[in-house]
Amino acid sequence: MTEGRYIAELSLVQVGWGEPGSPSVAAIDPLKVDARPVVDLVGDPGVMTVIHSAQADLALIGAAFHVRGRNVVDTQIGAAFLGFGDQIGYGALIERTAGIHLDKGAQFTEWSRRPLSEEQIRYALDDVRYLPEAWAQIRADLESRGRLEWVMEECDRLAETWAERIPPEEMYRRIRGWNALRPKSQGALRALAAWREEESLRANRPPSWLVNDRTLLEIARRPPNTLDELRAVRGLGEGTAVRYGQAMIEAARRGADEPPPGEAPPPRLPNLGQSWPAILSGIVQARCREAAIASRFVATRREIDDVIAWWLVGDRSAEPDLALLRGWRREMVGADILEWLRGETAVVVDPDTEAGLSIRR
């Protein structure tokens, strides 16, 4: 259950095991029994755990149980490497792989209320009943295309990303506009954001319940010295000012005296490279469409910019440790990008291709 909470509360655990087509399924009530033995299986590298759209599950077990998923398979990621689209839903996946239409009527019911209805239990068990069969089909297709290792790598990357929460002292970097602040204001924002994170975790309420980002940024720009000055900040509720005002004033004052270490600015690219991101993005899109793989798994704009920055202002004699130039990404598109950068290929308009362009030597 996520509504009104900062950390989702575990209200039901569904498990399935056995052979595709005839698995055993069970629902476990974590409000009555300890779910840790099941959670520990997710952290066991000797046990394969199949989940659809695993991000929320991995984040929950990381936050609540401090368990990092091992040998986890996300069927949504697997499907994205087979041309099923970027983020196919569970119902659509089961319809495509098993030919079964699932009733999603109980999807948004209150899962923490007891007793659960027969409809809720049936819906919950269907969420795991067909996963073995779906994964068996996806796995066979991935193996036939030589992409199984690619998917396992991405699933492990997902598990690592969501295993641990961002430390409170780093939460200020998630507030839009933080890097435009002066050092003292950055320090104030860092301390305020850390205070908000710790208080939100204690109350298990979303950070915006306390103070929204824009208001926190404004307080950091001009740290108040008194409660009256704090009350004058736009967007701050009276109740928050009364209950937490002094703590916020002290955090801002303390943080302003301890600004975070400065960061080196990103390298300024020569004018030559200003149009290159569009070209390299075109190469990525072309290869992704040919392979029927969702492009977000291959390269982000930031990763493309990093390659360009290395080529123009970095040391070309040593390749950087960038995901786009390693492993399966290099095989799929990284090598094409390097060839284009070296002037060995050209990107040309090609109406006969799905991407509308082709790469020619």
BELPE-V921241 format. One record per backbone hydrogen bond with DSSP energy under -1.0 kcal/mol. NH is the residue of the N-H (numbers start at 1). CO is the residue of the C=O. If there is no record, write none. Layout:
((NH,CO) (NH,CO))
This chain:
((5,2) (9,1) (13,28) (15,26) (17,24) (22,19) (24,17) (26,15) (28,13) (32,29) (33,29) (39,35) (40,36) (42,38) (43,39) (44,41) (47,44) (49,71) (51,73) (58,54) (59,55) (60,56) (61,57) (62,58) (63,59) (64,60) (65,61) (67,61) (70,42) (73,49) (75,51) (78,74) (79,75) (80,76) (81,77) (82,79) (84,79) (93,89) (94,90) (95,91) (96,92) (97,93) (98,94) (100,94) (107,104) (109,106) (111,109) (121,117) (122,118) (123,119) (124,120) (125,121) (126,122) (128,125) (129,125) (134,130) (135,131) (136,132) (137,133) (138,134) (139,135) (140,136) (141,137) (142,138) (143,139) (144,140) (145,141) (147,142) (151,147) (152,148) (153,149) (154,150) (155,151) (156,152) (157,153) (158,154) (159,155) (160,156) (161,157) (162,158) (170,167) (171,168) (173,170) (174,171) (175,172) (178,175) (180,177) (181,178) (186,182) (187,183) (188,184) (189,185) (190,186) (191,187) (192,188) (193,189) (194,190) (195,191) (196,192) (197,193) (198,194) (199,195) (200,196) (201,197) (202,198) (203,199) (204,200) (205,200) (209,206) (210,207) (211,207) (216,212) (217,213) (218,214) (219,215) (220,216) (221,217) (222,218) (230,226) (231,227) (232,228) (233,230) (236,233) (241,237) (242,238) (243,239) (244,240) (245,241) (248,244) (249,245) (250,246) (251,247) (252,248) (253,249) (254,250) (255,251) (256,252) (258,255) (273,270) (274,271) (279,275) (280,276) (281,277) (282,278) (283,279) (284,280) (285,281) (286,282) (287,283) (288,284) (289,285) (290,286) (291,287) (292,288) (293,288) (294,80) (297,294) (298,295) (299,295) (304,300) (305,301) (306,302) (307,303) (308,304) (309,305) (310,306) (311,307) (312,308) (313,309) (314,310) (318,315) (322,320) (325,322) (326,323) (330,326) (331,327) (332,328) (333,329) (334,329) (335,330) (337,333) (338,334) (339,335) (340,336) (341,337) (342,338) (343,340) (344,339) (346,360) (348,358) (350,356) (353,350) (358,348) (360,346))
